[in-house]
Amino acid sequence: MTDTHAIDIVSVTKVYPHRTDPVVALDNISFSIGDNEFFTLLGPSGCGKTTLLRMIGGFEDITKGQILLFGDDISRLQSNQRPVNTVFQQYALFPHLTVYENVAFGLKRLGRDTDFIKTQTHAMLELIRMAEFAERKPSQLSGGQQQRVALARALAPQPKVLLLDEPLSALDLKLRQAMREELKEIQKHTGITFIFVTHDQEEALTMSDRIAVMSNGQVQQIGSPKEIYDNPTNIFVANFIGEANILKAKVTGPEKSPAKASKAKASKAQAAAKDQVKLCVDLECGIKGLNIFSQSQFQKGKQINVMIRPERIQIKPLSRGRGKVNTVGGTVKSISYLGTDTQVQLLLDDGESLLARLQNTIDATSSFGVGNKVEITIPEIAIRALSE
């Protein structure tokens, strides 16, 4: 990815008129998408992601704002005037045409010469590994093969940007997982900017260079998959991307100086969470004096929400002795075996519920069972403060 912007969304608003209550689908959003970037618009149904994709493609009008393509305003251009192609959820292949003819169709409509059409069509079929199926009709192909043909047809005219509207949703799980890798590989090979719409968090995390998480017509956060997962800005993003425990905390001041033994670990963690501040907080569940990361500064005494991912929580059988650092007591409510990991529902001594996930590299829960008292450790470097 370069510093060049392929797409600039500039103060874009979309309002669907209604006699009594107009619907605001997009509410004054602005961000940029880089050249040669795999960028994903992620969010629940009705959040505005598909509306935005259609506006980039020219299938929806803009109420206010601009959309720039490599610096040129395309906001008022018709869809066929934009160097942008779309792969829809329904592939819409022409049933009476062969695979070769489907891929070549757009090039013929653009009036390209015969030699270029032949060369480019064969190149696209090689790219999607479908050259041997060139003479087949769409009805003779599997769902995954049809998806590849639709992708090749959209890529053949060499668009500057390719829009993908949930193109994997009709595929079964195994095929969907395989196609994720293929799409990413094709995007890197062609160097074309891909803008991908999905509500599937796993798709977004595994395929994207960056993700825009959307809700109620607004962009909640933009960042790399790791940034979005590890450092969500608010409760919506924390809960929508994976699973999250949201705990109450009170800010007791700025970061305390780390102990000498933990300075190297603290320095490494700080580098991983750059552009963040550190706060000292007390958790309502009883753990006090934690230094945690935050994207915002909060005043001393402020009540805030913090997040901890379930896989970061550590569980051990209850032992006698002095209290351990960052540890509280609790009871195991339920244990669910999920194959790669085990989900453990916990009830803290203060009555709060907590979800933990233990990876099944060994028998993760052999040392405790349902109803047992356990020690629950919450590492401070894994806790993130959330904005309001």
C-alpha positions as CSV (number, residue, x, y, z in Angstrom):
1,M,0.0,0.0,0.0
2,T,1.3,3.5,-0.9
3,D,0.5,6.9,0.5
4,T,-1.6,7.7,-2.6
5,H,-5.3,7.8,-2.0
6,A,-7.4,5.8,-4.4
7,I,-10.7,7.0,-2.8
8,D,-11.5,10.0,-0.6
9,I,-14.8,10.1,1.1
10,V,-15.4,13.7,2.0
11,S,-18.2,14.7,4.3
12,V,-20.6,12.3,2.7
13,T,-24.3,12.2,3.8
14,K,-27.0,10.1,2.4
15,V,-30.7,10.8,3.3
16,Y,-33.6,8.8,2.0
17,P,-36.6,11.2,1.9
18,H,-39.8,10.3,3.7
19,R,-43.0,12.3,4.2
20,T,-42.7,12.3,8.0
21,D,-39.3,10.8,9.0
22,P,-36.4,10.9,6.5
23,V,-33.9,8.1,7.0
24,V,-30.2,9.1,7.4
25,A,-28.2,6.2,5.9
26,L,-24.8,7.9,6.1
27,D,-24.1,10.8,8.5
28,N,-21.3,13.1,7.3
29,I,-18.5,10.5,7.1
30,S,-15.0,11.2,5.9
31,F,-12.0,8.9,5.4
32,S,-9.5,7.8,2.7
33,I,-8.7,4.5,1.1
34,G,-5.1,3.9,-0.1
35,D,-4.0,2.8,-3.6
36,N,-3.4,-1.0,-3.7
37,E,-5.2,-1.5,-0.4
38,F,-7.6,-4.3,0.6
39,F,-10.1,-2.1,2.5
40,T,-13.2,-3.6,4.3
41,L,-16.4,-1.9,5.3
42,L,-17.6,-4.0,8.2
43,G,-20.8,-3.7,10.2
44,P,-24.3,-5.1,11.0
45,S,-27.2,-5.0,8.5
46,G,-28.5,-1.5,8.0
47,C,-25.3,0.3,9.1
48,G,-24.7,2.0,5.8
49,K,-21.8,-0.1,4.4
50,T,-23.6,-1.3,1.2
51,T,-25.1,2.2,0.7
52,L,-21.6,3.7,0.7
53,L,-20.3,1.0,-1.7
54,R,-23.1,1.7,-4.1
55,M,-22.4,5.4,-3.9
56,I,-18.8,4.8,-4.8
57,G,-20.0,2.7,-7.7
58,G,-22.5,5.3,-8.9
59,F,-25.6,3.2,-8.1
60,E,-26.8,5.6,-5.4
61,D,-26.9,9.5,-5.4
62,I,-25.1,11.5,-2.8
63,T,-27.2,13.9,-0.7
64,K,-24.1,15.9,0.4
65,G,-20.4,15.6,0.1
66,Q,-17.9,14.3,-2.4
67,I,-16.3,11.1,-3.5
68,L,-12.9,11.5,-5.1
69,L,-11.1,8.9,-7.2
70,F,-7.4,9.5,-7.3
71,G,-8.2,13.2,-6.7
72,D,-10.9,13.6,-9.3
73,D,-14.5,14.2,-8.1
74,I,-16.7,11.4,-9.4
75,S,-19.7,12.2,-7.3
76,R,-22.0,13.2,-10.2
77,L,-20.7,10.7,-12.8
78,Q,-22.9,7.9,-14.0
79,S,-21.8,4.4,-13.0
80,N,-20.7,3.6,-16.6
81,Q,-18.5,6.7,-16.6
82,R,-16.5,5.6,-13.5
83,P,-13.3,3.4,-13.8
84,V,-14.8,1.2,-11.1
85,N,-16.3,-2.3,-11.3
86,T,-18.4,-4.3,-8.9
87,V,-18.7,-7.9,-7.9
88,F,-22.2,-8.4,-6.5
89,Q,-23.5,-11.0,-4.0
90,Q,-25.4,-12.6,-6.9
91,Y,-22.8,-13.1,-9.6
92,A,-25.2,-12.4,-12.5
93,L,-23.3,-14.4,-15.1
94,F,-24.9,-14.6,-18.5
95,P,-26.2,-18.2,-18.6
96,H,-26.1,-18.4,-22.5
97,L,-22.4,-17.4,-22.7
98,T,-19.4,-19.5,-22.0
99,V,-16.9,-18.7,-19.3
100,Y,-14.6,-17.1,-21.9
101,E,-17.4,-15.0,-23.3
102,N,-18.5,-13.9,-19.9
103,V,-15.1,-12.6,-19.0
104,A,-14.6,-11.0,-22.4
105,F,-18.1,-9.3,-22.3
106,G,-17.1,-6.1,-20.7
107,L,-14.0,-5.6,-22.9
108,K,-16.2,-6.0,-26.0
109,R,-18.7,-3.4,-24.6
110,L,-15.8,-1.0,-24.2
111,G,-14.7,-1.5,-27.8
112,R,-11.3,-3.0,-27.2
113,D,-9.5,-4.5,-30.1
114,T,-9.8,-8.2,-30.8
115,D,-6.1,-9.1,-29.9
116,F,-6.3,-7.2,-26.5
117,I,-9.6,-8.9,-25.7
118,K,-8.2,-12.4,-26.4
119,T,-4.9,-11.7,-24.5
120,Q,-6.6,-10.1,-21.5
121,T,-9.4,-12.7,-21.2
122,H,-6.9,-15.6,-21.3
123,A,-4.7,-13.7,-18.7
124,M,-7.8,-13.4,-16.4
125,L,-8.7,-17.0,-16.8
126,E,-5.1,-18.0,-15.9
127,L,-5.2,-15.7,-12.9
128,I,-8.3,-17.4,-11.5
129,R,-7.1,-20.8,-12.5
130,M,-10.1,-21.4,-14.8
131,A,-8.5,-21.6,-18.3
132,E,-9.5,-25.3,-18.7
133,F,-13.2,-24.3,-18.1
134,A,-13.2,-21.6,-20.8
135,E,-15.8,-23.3,-22.9
136,R,-18.2,-24.3,-20.1
137,K,-21.5,-22.5,-19.3
138,P,-22.2,-21.1,-15.9
139,S,-24.6,-23.9,-15.1
140,Q,-21.8,-26.4,-15.4
141,L,-19.7,-24.6,-12.7
142,S,-19.7,-24.9,-8.9
143,G,-20.6,-21.8,-6.7
144,G,-16.9,-21.1,-6.1
145,Q,-16.1,-21.4,-9.8
146,Q,-18.9,-19.0,-10.7
147,Q,-17.5,-16.6,-8.1
148,R,-14.1,-16.7,-9.7
149,V,-15.6,-16.0,-13.2
150,A,-17.5,-13.0,-11.9
151,L,-14.3,-11.7,-10.3
152,A,-12.4,-12.2,-13.6
153,R,-15.1,-10.4,-15.6
154,A,-14.9,-7.4,-13.2
155,L,-11.1,-7.3,-13.3
156,A,-10.7,-7.7,-17.1
157,P,-11.3,-4.0,-18.0
158,Q,-8.5,-3.1,-15.5
159,P,-10.6,-0.9,-13.2
160,K,-8.9,1.5,-10.8
161,V,-11.0,0.2,-7.9
162,L,-12.9,-3.0,-7.5
163,L,-16.0,-3.1,-5.2
164,L,-17.1,-6.4,-3.7
165,D,-20.5,-6.6,-2.1
166,E,-20.5,-9.7,0.2
167,P,-19.4,-11.9,-2.7
168,L,-18.6,-14.9,-0.5
169,S,-21.9,-15.1,1.5
170,A,-23.5,-17.7,-0.8
171,L,-20.6,-20.1,-0.4
172,D,-20.3,-22.9,2.1
173,L,-17.8,-22.5,5.0
174,K,-14.9,-24.4,3.6
175,L,-15.1,-22.8,0.2
176,R,-15.6,-19.4,1.7
177,Q,-12.4,-19.8,3.7
178,A,-10.5,-20.9,0.6
179,M,-11.8,-18.0,-1.5
180,R,-10.6,-15.5,1.2
181,E,-7.0,-16.5,0.5
182,E,-7.6,-16.4,-3.3
183,L,-9.1,-13.0,-3.2
184,K,-6.3,-11.6,-1.1
185,E,-3.7,-13.2,-3.5
186,I,-5.5,-11.8,-6.6
187,Q,-5.6,-8.3,-5.0
188,K,-1.9,-8.3,-4.4
189,H,-1.2,-9.7,-7.8
190,T,-3.2,-7.1,-9.7
191,G,-2.4,-4.1,-7.5
192,I,-6.0,-2.9,-7.8
193,T,-7.7,-1.3,-4.7
194,F,-10.4,-3.7,-3.4
195,I,-13.2,-2.3,-1.3
196,F,-15.0,-5.2,0.4
197,V,-18.3,-5.2,2.2
198,T,-19.1,-7.8,4.8
199,H,-20.8,-8.3,8.1
200,D,-18.5,-11.3,8.9
201,Q,-15.8,-10.3,11.4
202,E,-13.6,-13.3,10.5
203,E,-13.6,-12.3,6.8
204,A,-12.6,-8.8,7.7
205,L,-9.9,-9.8,10.1
206,T,-8.3,-12.4,7.8
207,M,-8.4,-10.4,4.5
208,S,-8.1,-6.7,5.1
209,D,-5.2,-4.3,5.2
210,R,-7.5,-1.9,7.1
211,I,-11.1,-2.1,8.3
212,A,-13.8,0.6,8.8
213,V,-16.3,-0.6,11.4
214,M,-19.6,1.1,10.8
215,S,-22.8,1.5,12.8
216,N,-25.9,3.6,12.3
217,G,-24.5,5.4,9.3
218,Q,-21.3,6.4,11.0
219,V,-17.7,5.1,11.0
220,Q,-16.9,4.0,14.6
221,Q,-13.2,3.1,14.0
222,I,-10.7,2.6,11.2
223,G,-7.5,0.6,11.6
224,S,-5.6,-2.6,10.8
225,P,-7.2,-5.9,11.9
226,K,-4.8,-6.0,14.9
227,E,-5.6,-2.4,15.9
228,I,-9.3,-3.0,15.6
229,Y,-9.2,-6.2,17.7
230,D,-6.6,-5.2,20.3
231,N,-7.5,-1.6,20.7
232,P,-11.2,-0.9,20.0
233,T,-12.3,2.6,20.7
234,N,-15.7,2.0,22.1
235,I,-18.1,-0.7,23.4
236,F,-19.7,-1.2,20.0
237,V,-16.4,-2.0,18.3
238,A,-15.2,-4.2,21.2
239,N,-18.4,-6.3,21.2
240,F,-18.8,-6.4,17.4
241,I,-15.2,-7.6,16.7
242,G,-14.9,-11.0,18.4
243,E,-16.0,-11.4,22.1
244,A,-15.3,-9.0,24.9
245,N,-15.7,-8.7,28.6
246,I,-16.7,-5.1,29.5
247,L,-15.8,-4.2,33.1
248,K,-16.3,-1.1,35.2
249,A,-13.3,0.8,36.5
250,K,-12.4,4.0,38.3
251,V,-9.5,6.2,37.2
252,T,-7.1,6.7,40.1
253,G,-4.5,8.8,38.2
254,P,-1.9,8.6,35.5
255,E,0.3,5.6,35.0
256,K,2.4,4.4,37.9
257,S,6.1,3.8,37.3
258,P,6.5,0.1,36.4
259,A,8.6,-2.0,38.7
260,K,12.1,-2.7,37.4
261,A,11.4,-6.3,36.7
262,S,8.5,-5.4,34.4
263,K,10.1,-2.4,32.6
264,A,11.1,-4.4,29.5
265,K,7.6,-5.9,29.2
266,A,6.0,-2.5,29.8
267,S,8.2,-0.9,27.1
268,K,7.3,-3.7,24.6
269,A,3.6,-3.3,25.3
270,Q,3.8,0.4,25.0
271,A,5.4,0.1,21.5
272,A,2.6,-2.2,20.5
273,A,0.0,0.3,21.6
274,K,1.6,3.5,20.3
275,D,-0.3,6.8,20.3
276,Q,-2.1,5.7,23.5
277,V,-1.8,7.0,27.0
278,K,-1.7,4.9,30.2
279,L,-4.0,5.3,33.1
280,C,-4.0,3.8,36.6
281,V,-7.3,2.3,37.5
282,D,-9.1,0.2,40.0
283,L,-11.5,-2.5,38.7
284,E,-14.9,-2.7,40.5
285,C,-14.3,-6.5,40.7
286,G,-11.6,-5.9,43.3
287,I,-8.3,-5.6,41.3
288,K,-6.6,-2.3,42.1
289,G,-3.6,-0.2,40.9
290,L,-3.6,-1.4,37.2
291,N,-1.7,0.5,34.5
292,I,-3.8,0.1,31.4
293,F,-3.8,1.5,27.8
294,S,-6.3,4.2,26.7
295,Q,-6.9,6.1,23.5
296,S,-8.3,9.0,25.6
297,Q,-7.1,10.8,28.7
298,F,-9.6,10.6,31.7
299,Q,-9.7,12.7,34.8
300,K,-8.9,11.1,38.2
301,G,-12.1,9.8,39.8
302,K,-13.8,9.2,36.4
303,Q,-15.9,6.0,36.1
304,I,-15.0,4.3,32.8
305,N,-15.5,1.0,30.9
306,V,-12.6,-1.3,30.1
307,M,-12.3,-4.3,27.9
308,I,-10.5,-7.6,28.3
309,R,-10.6,-10.3,25.6
310,P,-11.7,-13.8,26.9
311,E,-8.5,-15.5,25.6
312,R,-6.3,-13.2,27.7
313,I,-7.9,-14.3,31.0
314,Q,-6.0,-16.9,33.1
315,I,-7.7,-19.5,35.3
316,K,-6.1,-21.7,38.0
317,P,-7.6,-23.8,40.9
318,L,-8.0,-21.8,44.1
319,S,-4.8,-22.0,46.3
320,R,-4.1,-20.9,49.8
321,G,-1.7,-18.2,50.6
322,R,-1.3,-14.5,50.1
323,G,-3.3,-12.8,47.4
324,K,-1.7,-12.8,43.9
325,V,-1.2,-9.8,41.7
326,N,-4.2,-8.9,39.4
327,T,-6.2,-11.9,40.7
328,V,-9.7,-12.3,42.0
329,G,-11.7,-15.2,43.1
330,G,-14.6,-16.8,41.3
331,T,-16.7,-19.8,40.5
332,V,-16.9,-21.9,37.3
333,K,-20.5,-21.7,36.0
334,S,-20.1,-23.7,32.8
335,I,-17.5,-25.3,30.5
336,S,-18.1,-25.6,26.8
337,Y,-15.7,-27.6,24.6
338,L,-15.4,-25.8,21.2
339,G,-12.6,-27.9,19.5
340,T,-9.7,-25.5,19.2
341,D,-10.5,-24.0,22.6
342,T,-12.7,-24.3,25.6
343,Q,-15.2,-21.6,26.8
344,V,-15.5,-21.1,30.5
345,Q,-18.3,-19.0,32.1
346,L,-17.2,-17.5,35.4
347,L,-19.0,-15.8,38.3
348,L,-16.7,-13.5,40.2
349,D,-17.0,-13.2,44.0
350,D,-18.5,-9.7,43.6
351,G,-21.3,-11.2,41.4
352,E,-20.0,-10.1,38.0
353,S,-19.9,-12.5,35.1
354,L,-16.8,-13.1,33.0
355,L,-16.1,-15.2,29.9
356,A,-12.8,-16.9,29.4
357,R,-11.4,-19.0,26.5
358,L,-8.6,-21.5,27.1
359,Q,-6.7,-22.9,24.1
360,N,-6.8,-26.7,23.9
361,T,-3.1,-27.3,23.5
362,I,-3.5,-29.5,26.5
363,D,-6.5,-30.5,28.6
364,A,-7.2,-26.9,29.5
365,T,-9.8,-27.6,32.2
366,S,-8.5,-30.8,33.7
367,S,-7.6,-29.1,37.0
368,F,-11.1,-27.7,37.7
369,G,-14.7,-28.3,36.9
370,V,-18.2,-26.7,37.1
371,G,-18.9,-25.4,40.6
372,N,-15.2,-25.2,41.6
373,K,-13.7,-22.1,43.1
374,V,-10.9,-20.7,41.0
375,E,-8.3,-17.9,40.8
376,I,-8.9,-15.6,37.9
377,T,-6.0,-13.5,36.7
378,I,-6.5,-10.4,34.4
379,P,-3.1,-9.2,33.0
380,E,-3.0,-5.4,33.0
381,I,-1.3,-5.1,29.6
382,A,-4.3,-6.8,28.0
383,I,-6.9,-4.3,29.4
384,R,-8.0,-1.4,27.2
385,A,-10.0,1.6,28.3
386,L,-13.0,2.4,26.1
387,S,-14.2,5.9,25.1
388,E,-17.7,6.9,26.1
